[in-house]
Amino acid sequence: MNLLIRGGRVIDPANGLDAVADVLILDGRISRVGPALSPPGGAAVPTLDATGRVVAPGLIDMHVHLREPGQEYKETIATGTRAAAAGGFTAIAAMANTEPVNDTRSVTDYVLAEARARGVVRVYPIGAVTRGLKGQALAELGELAEAGCVAYSDDGRPVMHSGLLRRALEYAQAFGKPIISHAEDVHLAEGGVMHEGFVSTDLGLGGIPSVAEEVMVARDIALAELTGTPVHIAHVSTAAAVRLLRDARARGVAVTGEVTPHHLLLTDEALRSYDANCKMAPPLRGKRDVEACREALADGTLGAIATDHAPHALTDKEVELDQAANGIVGLETAVALCLTHLVRERILDLPTLIARLTVGPARILDLPGGTLTPGAPGDVTVLDLEQRHTIEPARFQSKGRNTPFAGWACVGAPVATVVGGQVVMLDGAIRAERLG
Ligand code: DOR
């Protein structure tokens, strides 16, 4: 696939580039980035005019729940990848908490085959750490790596058994894959529906204390240090977890972290609405935690923004708060929310935001994309920083409508998503049924 993207402000953090330029994609790969490019030999190449817009490497969401196989009423690989394309993501990593769990080659094969047949963006499966996510015996780690898994995670559940996690880290090293930790001590979190603090006391709701996350982050860092295998902490949400990560990274421990847009933008005050769309794991925390996460994102302690896209059906959410499923959708809101509430409010500069959505996750998962370096996959996201719109769940490509951001006014949006030189989303419309 060939494409010439003309005249945009090209921001490629991996190469320190921020300049008006053209991007030429030939045979599905980045060929050149520079002023006034033309295809070799004057060949006719489709053109995308990006004048007045920002051209970034294709965005990567390293934490997505696609729900297929097994919970197709919540999301499928087809709808989840359309949601990704609509949200400006050219690649997503798919968590293993499906039914069956992605703990064997056959499930990984299925996810990859379905993504090839019906997906519109790249899908990188994540295999389970333990069989059935039960935390009792290791999954087939070697087989999963061979089948194409890029990391291991029991996300949705922690691996509570520290001895088993140690073994998993030792095995994972042989396959060169990191382990992604859902850092939550289930005993400390037991009975909680929201962050433990003033608001939970005020509302009389069971709390999940910050230490439930912090003891596990401390343990995971200790095991990463012992084994030398990289550990990535999913959805970091507390100030002390950030501090632990910053200290460990300064000592050279192979540990990384991600943060979600909702943990950057909302606090536990949102629970005063009793809206189940404000319930997730980890829970929305306090103001100081949000500030710490923002600082850590800016200074690189947290190397990635990931959505933890967790689609649920109405029936999973429209129940009492303690019965409601955890999680919110994020693929179609993340970029607009971050542009509006982080970049416009000068909490993060635009190149740093783009870095945390591209080269950051690419390095953590050792993925081929995340830059516009010649030879890289021809994946590009075009952003319009001025586009005004209101978040309307009814218009999502995702089957999930579970978001606390409905009705939020945003300025800035992805307007084109290009995968391997193919325009899969233009002005909000999905243009490709399959990658081919
Ligand atoms: O809120 C969440 N929902 N957090 C998780 O870790 C899992 C996810 C899900 O699978 O719904």
Boltz pocket constraint, residues with backbone or C-beta under 6 A from the ligand:
constraints:
  - pocket:
      binder: B
      contacts: [[A, 65], [A, 97], [A, 155], [A, 156], [A, 157], [A, 182], [A, 279], [A, 280], [A, 281], [A, 282], [A, 308], [A, 310], [A, 311], [A, 326], [A, 327], [A, 328]]
      max_distance: 6.0
